[in-house]
Amino acid sequence: MGEISIKINIADRVYPLKINMEEEEIVRKAAKMINDRIKEYQENYAVRDKQDLLSMSVLHYATATLRAEKKLAEGDTEASETVYKLDQLLSDFFSK
């Protein structure tokens, strides 16, 4: 596929982007998520400054990303340990 030009609105600012066509849905969904988070913070907290709202949103998503990466890494460790234990059991079984 090729590159396309789109305009994304985040926090009442328009950003022209050139992206791969297959990424358009993801980029638009990400912008919507950011705007929804900003709106939620605006409604629930006494914060009106767009910079503060953007910073709070970025912190939210960065924290979520780090949690997901940590969980994934822990899952990889657990899977490796399980494979190692199964390998040991099979080795013990076939060596008898």
N, C-alpha and C positions, 0 to 999 in steps of 0.2 A: 504494500500500500504506500501511499505518498503522504507528504506533509500537507496540512491544512492550516489556515489561519482562523482563529476563533477569538472571541472577546469574552473574558471572564470577569464578573463583577464580584469583588470581595470588599466588604465593609464600605459600600457605596463608592468604590473606585473601580474603574474599568481597566483591565489589563489585556492588551492584545498579545496573543501567544501564537507561535507556530509549533504544532505538535504533530506526531504521527496520527494518522486517521484512526487507527485502532485504539488509541489512548483517549480519544475525545470523551467517551462516556465516563471514564475514570476521573479525568480532570474536572469535568462538570459536576460529578458527584462529590468530589473532594471540596470544590468551591461551595457547593450547597451545604455540606457538613460544616464547614467553617462559618458560613453565614448563619446557619441554625444555632451553632454554639454561641456566636456573638449575640444573637437575639436572646438566647436563654440567659446569658450573663447580664444583658441589659435589663431584662425583666425581673431578674431575681436579686440583683445587687445595685447599689447606688452608684454605679460606674457609668459614665456617659462618654468618656474620652475614648475615641476609636483605637488609639494606640494601646491603651490599657486593655481594652476588650480583645484586641488582636493578640497581645502578649499573653493574656490569660488563656485564650484559645490555643495558641501555639504550645504553651506549657501543658495543657490538657492532652493534646495529641502526641506530643513528644513523650510524655509520661506513659501514655497508653502503648506507644510503640516500644518503649524500653521494657515494659511489663511483658508484652507479647514476645519480644526477643528472648527475654530471660526464661519465660515459660517454654519456649521452643528449645532453647539450649538445655534446659533441665530434662525435657522430654527426650532429647537426643541422648543424654547421659543415661537415662533410665532404659531406653531401648538398647543401648550398647551393653549395659550391665546385664539385661535379660538375655541378649544374644550370647554374651560370654558365659553365663550360667548354663544356658542350653548346650553350648559347645562343650563345656566341662562334663555335663551329664552324659552327652553322647559319647565323648571320648572315654569316660569311665565305663560306660556300658559296653562299647565295642572292644575295649582292651581286656575284658574278662574272658 
